[in-house]
Amino acid sequence: MLNVITVFFSLFIFGLTGWTLTTFVSKDDSQKVIKEELENMFDITKRLLLSIKSLIQILTKASFSSNSDKPTSDKATGVDEQLLKFVPSISDNQEDKAA
């Protein structure tokens, strides 16, 4: 089944290429439009390949990142050191009550 689909797809691409070349050579008024469409197809293909490359880079970076990205014990419990600076410790509260 895959071979049949591949053959039909290949025939479609070859037919479209031949039709495009024939029209490009025989019709002078269509050359500008055909050039614009081919440039658009090239830009789209280039962007697609760049997007695939970026996706692969993101996935490899996420998959093979160092151990520093793994949560430590403080991060695992949800304790943030900067937030703890604003909370008075228990010993400070007891000293204030005693005075």
Z-matrix of the N, CA and C atoms (Angstrom, degrees):
N
C 1 1.451
C 2 1.529 1 110.78
N 3 1.332 2 115.28 1 -39.70
C 4 1.458 3 119.63 2 179.78
C 5 1.519 4 111.23 3 -64.58
N 6 1.330 5 116.67 4 -37.36
C 7 1.462 6 120.17 5 178.95
C 8 1.521 7 111.37 6 -63.85
N 9 1.323 8 117.84 7 -38.51
C 10 1.458 9 121.68 8 179.96
C 11 1.525 10 109.84 9 -65.61
N 12 1.319 11 116.77 10 -44.13
C 13 1.468 12 121.11 11 178.63
C 14 1.519 13 110.09 12 -63.80
N 15 1.311 14 117.64 13 -42.22
C 16 1.466 15 121.60 14 178.86
C 17 1.523 16 111.24 15 -63.12
N 18 1.320 17 116.93 16 -41.04
C 19 1.466 18 121.10 17 179.62
C 20 1.531 19 110.04 18 -65.55
N 21 1.327 20 117.44 19 -46.38
C 22 1.466 21 119.90 20 179.04
C 23 1.517 22 111.93 21 -63.70
N 24 1.317 23 117.61 22 -40.71
C 25 1.465 24 121.12 23 178.36
C 26 1.524 25 110.56 24 -64.18
N 27 1.323 26 116.38 25 -43.44
C 28 1.472 27 120.31 26 178.91
C 29 1.522 28 111.05 27 -63.45
N 30 1.340 29 116.95 28 -43.52
C 31 1.462 30 120.53 29 177.97
C 32 1.527 31 111.26 30 -62.96
N 33 1.318 32 116.53 31 -37.97
C 34 1.460 33 120.37 32 177.74
C 35 1.525 34 110.61 33 -63.63
N 36 1.328 35 117.22 34 -45.32
C 37 1.466 36 121.07 35 -179.71
C 38 1.532 37 110.44 36 -64.54
N 39 1.335 38 117.23 37 -45.47
C 40 1.473 39 120.14 38 178.76
C 41 1.523 40 111.09 39 -63.64
N 42 1.320 41 117.28 40 -41.65
C 43 1.459 42 120.99 41 178.47
C 44 1.521 43 111.84 42 -63.72
N 45 1.332 44 116.41 43 -43.92
C 46 1.464 45 120.52 44 178.87
C 47 1.525 46 111.05 45 -65.16
N 48 1.316 47 116.96 46 -39.49
C 49 1.471 48 121.00 47 178.01
C 50 1.525 49 110.65 48 -64.35
N 51 1.323 50 117.15 49 -46.02
C 52 1.462 51 120.94 50 178.38
C 53 1.514 52 112.07 51 -62.78
N 54 1.323 53 116.40 52 -42.63
C 55 1.457 54 121.20 53 179.30
C 56 1.525 55 110.36 54 -63.35
N 57 1.342 56 116.12 55 -42.13
C 58 1.465 57 120.32 56 179.20
C 59 1.523 58 111.14 57 -63.88
N 60 1.328 59 116.85 58 -46.59
C 61 1.472 60 119.90 59 179.73
C 62 1.526 61 111.77 60 -63.36
N 63 1.332 62 116.16 61 -41.21
C 64 1.461 63 119.56 62 179.34
C 65 1.525 64 111.28 63 -63.13
N 66 1.328 65 116.63 64 -44.66
C 67 1.460 66 120.60 65 179.19
C 68 1.521 67 110.66 66 -67.23
N 69 1.324 68 117.13 67 -38.96
C 70 1.465 69 120.71 68 -179.75
C 71 1.526 70 111.34 69 -62.27
N 72 1.322 71 116.44 70 -40.62
C 73 1.462 72 120.51 71 -178.21
C 74 1.533 73 111.32 72 -76.67
N 75 1.318 74 117.33 73 -40.71
C 76 1.466 75 119.79 74 -171.80
C 77 1.524 76 113.89 75 -86.05
N 78 1.303 77 118.95 76 -29.47
C 79 1.466 78 121.84 77 -176.46
C 80 1.523 79 109.85 78 -111.06
N 81 1.315 80 116.43 79 108.54
C 82 1.458 81 120.40 80 -178.83
C 83 1.521 82 112.28 81 -70.01
N 84 1.332 83 117.52 82 -32.08
C 85 1.458 84 119.99 83 -177.86
C 86 1.532 85 112.23 84 -72.83
N 87 1.315 86 118.56 85 -18.01
C 88 1.468 87 122.15 86 -179.27
C 89 1.518 88 113.33 87 -92.37
N 90 1.313 89 118.26 88 -9.59
C 91 1.464 90 120.38 89 -174.26
C 92 1.524 91 112.45 90 -62.07
N 93 1.323 92 116.32 91 -42.24
C 94 1.470 93 119.60 92 -178.33
C 95 1.530 94 111.26 93 -63.87
N 96 1.325 95 115.89 94 -44.30
C 97 1.471 96 120.45 95 -179.32
C 98 1.528 97 110.65 96 -66.38
N 99 1.324 98 116.35 97 -40.86
C 100 1.466 99 120.04 98 179.22
C 101 1.526 100 110.37 99 -64.61
N 102 1.322 101 117.46 100 -41.43
C 103 1.471 102 120.95 101 177.61
C 104 1.530 103 110.58 102 -60.64
N 105 1.347 104 116.53 103 -43.99
C 106 1.468 105 119.88 104 179.95
C 107 1.526 106 111.14 105 -62.23
N 108 1.326 107 116.34 106 -43.49
C 109 1.462 108 119.32 107 -179.79
C 110 1.522 109 111.92 108 -66.91
N 111 1.321 110 117.26 109 -38.52
C 112 1.466 111 119.70 110 177.48
C 113 1.531 112 111.33 111 -66.46
N 114 1.342 113 116.67 112 -37.34
C 115 1.464 114 119.64 113 175.68
C 116 1.525 115 110.83 114 -65.11
N 117 1.344 116 116.87 115 -40.22
C 118 1.466 117 120.19 116 176.73
C 119 1.528 118 111.01 117 -61.94
N 120 1.334 119 116.42 118 -43.70
C 121 1.464 120 119.97 119 178.84
C 122 1.526 121 111.06 120 -63.06
N 123 1.328 122 116.99 121 -39.59
C 124 1.465 123 120.56 122 178.77
C 125 1.531 124 110.48 123 -65.16
N 126 1.342 125 117.47 124 -43.82
C 127 1.467 126 120.71 125 178.71
C 128 1.525 127 111.76 126 -63.20
N 129 1.319 128 116.14 127 -42.05
C 130 1.461 129 119.80 128 179.32
C 131 1.529 130 110.40 129 -63.87
N 132 1.325 131 116.55 130 -42.70
C 133 1.464 132 120.41 131 178.93
C 134 1.521 133 110.97 132 -64.03
N 135 1.330 134 116.33 133 -41.21
C 136 1.465 135 120.42 134 178.90
C 137 1.527 136 110.48 135 -64.05
N 138 1.328 137 117.04 136 -43.28
C 139 1.474 138 120.08 137 178.48
C 140 1.520 139 111.67 138 -64.79
N 141 1.325 140 116.07 139 -39.25
C 142 1.463 141 119.80 140 177.86
C 143 1.519 142 110.95 141 -61.51
N 144 1.324 143 116.60 142 -45.23
C 145 1.464 144 119.87 143 -179.91
C 146 1.528 145 111.21 144 -65.93
N 147 1.336 146 117.46 145 -38.03
C 148 1.469 147 120.10 146 177.07
C 149 1.528 148 111.04 147 -66.77
N 150 1.327 149 117.11 148 -37.87
C 151 1.465 150 120.45 149 177.52
C 152 1.520 151 111.21 150 -65.89
N 153 1.323 152 116.41 151 -40.98
C 154 1.467 153 120.01 152 177.55
C 155 1.525 154 109.86 153 -63.82
N 156 1.333 155 116.69 154 -41.30
C 157 1.464 156 120.51 155 178.50
C 158 1.529 157 110.64 156 -62.67
N 159 1.337 158 117.48 157 -43.45
C 160 1.462 159 120.80 158 178.71
C 161 1.520 160 111.40 159 -64.31
N 162 1.318 161 116.33 160 -40.81
C 163 1.461 162 120.15 161 178.18
C 164 1.521 163 111.21 162 -62.14
N 165 1.315 164 116.90 163 -43.00
C 166 1.464 165 120.88 164 178.93
C 167 1.525 166 110.40 165 -63.84
N 168 1.338 167 117.42 166 -40.08
C 169 1.458 168 120.27 167 178.25
C 170 1.519 169 111.21 168 -64.32
N 171 1.327 170 117.39 169 -41.67
C 172 1.461 171 120.89 170 178.83
C 173 1.520 172 110.61 171 -64.18
N 174 1.333 173 115.88 172 -44.28
C 175 1.457 174 119.45 173 -179.06
C 176 1.522 175 112.19 174 -65.67
N 177 1.336 176 116.97 175 -40.67
C 178 1.464 177 118.54 176 179.05
C 179 1.516 178 111.17 177 -69.23
N 180 1.323 179 117.27 178 -36.70
C 181 1.463 180 119.97 179 177.81
C 182 1.523 181 110.34 180 -64.90
N 183 1.319 182 116.74 181 -40.96
C 184 1.464 183 120.11 182 179.47
C 185 1.519 184 111.43 183 -71.28
N 186 1.318 185 117.52 184 -34.48
C 187 1.460 186 120.58 185 -177.12
C 188 1.521 187 112.78 186 -77.60
N 189 1.325 188 116.74 187 -36.20
C 190 1.452 189 120.69 188 -174.41
C 191 1.522 190 112.30 189 -112.26
N 192 1.329 191 117.15 190 31.04
C 193 1.457 192 119.62 191 -178.91
C 194 1.526 193 109.80 192 -72.85
N 195 1.321 194 115.64 193 161.40
C 196 1.464 195 120.68 194 -177.87
C 197 1.517 196 110.70 195 -74.32
N 198 1.318 197 115.78 196 171.77
C 199 1.454 198 121.14 197 -179.44
C 200 1.520 199 112.43 198 -71.45
N 201 1.329 200 118.70 199 -13.26
C 202 1.458 201 120.49 200 -179.73
C 203 1.513 202 111.84 201 -67.54
N 204 1.329 203 118.23 202 -19.97
C 205 1.453 204 121.24 203 178.50
C 206 1.519 205 111.89 204 -79.91
N 207 1.343 206 117.27 205 -17.04
C 208 1.451 207 119.84 206 179.72
C 209 1.523 208 109.43 207 -72.98
N 210 1.323 209 117.11 208 145.03
C 211 1.460 210 119.49 209 -177.72
C 212 1.525 211 111.75 210 -66.85
N 213 1.325 212 115.03 211 138.34
C 214 1.456 213 120.22 212 174.58
C 215 1.514 214 108.70 213 -85.24
N 216 1.312 215 117.25 214 -176.87
C 217 1.460 216 120.06 215 -176.59
C 218 1.532 217 111.26 216 -65.67
N 219 1.346 218 118.55 217 -38.64
C 220 1.460 219 120.60 218 178.14
C 221 1.519 220 111.18 219 -67.08
N 222 1.311 221 116.27 220 -40.76
C 223 1.460 222 119.29 221 179.91
C 224 1.518 223 110.55 222 -70.13
N 225 1.320 224 116.88 223 -32.66
C 226 1.460 225 119.91 224 -179.45
C 227 1.519 226 110.87 225 -68.09
N 228 1.331 227 117.70 226 -33.80
C 229 1.460 228 120.43 227 179.01
C 230 1.514 229 112.03 228 -85.09
N 231 1.316 230 118.51 229 -9.42
C 232 1.454 231 121.58 230 177.83
C 233 1.520 232 112.93 231 86.48
N 234 1.331 233 118.91 232 15.19
C 235 1.453 234 122.65 233 -178.70
C 236 1.519 235 108.32 234 -87.97
N 237 1.326 236 116.04 235 127.31
C 238 1.451 237 121.19 236 178.33
C 239 1.529 238 107.72 237 -109.82
N 240 1.325 239 116.05 238 123.75
C 241 1.463 240 121.03 239 -176.11
C 242 1.526 241 112.41 240 -60.85
N 243 1.314 242 117.88 241 -37.52
C 244 1.464 243 120.11 242 -179.58
C 245 1.521 244 111.42 243 -66.34
N 246 1.315 245 117.48 244 -36.26
C 247 1.455 246 119.88 245 178.45
C 248 1.527 247 111.29 246 -70.86
N 249 1.332 248 117.25 247 -31.59
C 250 1.462 249 119.83 248 -179.56
C 251 1.522 250 112.34 249 -68.47
N 252 1.308 251 118.92 250 -22.03
C 253 1.459 252 121.51 251 178.51
C 254 1.520 253 111.64 252 -64.68
N 255 1.329 254 117.23 253 -27.54
C 256 1.465 255 120.57 254 -178.87
C 257 1.525 256 112.87 255 -85.40
N 258 1.323 257 117.25 256 -13.61
C 259 1.458 258 121.35 257 -179.94
C 260 1.524 259 108.84 258 -93.60
N 261 1.342 260 118.01 259 121.91
C 262 1.475 261 118.90 260 178.61
C 263 1.522 262 110.66 261 -68.59
N 264 1.323 263 114.99 262 144.56
C 265 1.461 264 118.89 263 -179.94
C 266 1.521 265 109.93 264 -75.89
N 267 1.332 266 116.45 265 165.98
C 268 1.463 267 121.18 266 -177.83
C 269 1.509 268 110.66 267 -66.46
N 270 1.317 269 118.63 268 -37.63
C 271 1.463 270 121.02 269 -179.49
C 272 1.517 271 110.89 270 -65.94
N 273 1.308 272 120.41 271 -34.86
C 274 1.464 273 122.81 272 177.79
C 275 1.524 274 110.00 273 -66.25
N 276 1.334 275 118.41 274 -39.21
C 277 1.469 276 121.65 275 179.99
C 278 1.513 277 111.12 276 -67.14
N 279 1.333 278 118.45 277 -38.59
C 280 1.456 279 121.59 278 -178.96
C 281 1.529 280 110.97 279 -69.87
N 282 1.331 281 118.87 280 -35.74
C 283 1.455 282 122.03 281 177.66
C 284 1.516 283 110.92 282 -67.24
N 285 1.338 284 116.91 283 -37.78
C 286 1.464 285 120.72 284 179.13
C 287 1.519 286 110.54 285 -66.06
N 288 1.326 287 118.99 286 -38.05
C 289 1.468 288 122.42 287 -178.81
C 290 1.528 289 110.22 288 -72.42
N 291 1.320 290 117.12 289 -32.86
C 292 1.463 291 120.52 290 -178.02
C 293 1.524 292 110.32 291 -73.28
N 294 1.296 293 119.65 292 -28.77
C 295 1.462 294 122.32 293 -177.01
C 296 1.464 295 111.12 294 -83.64
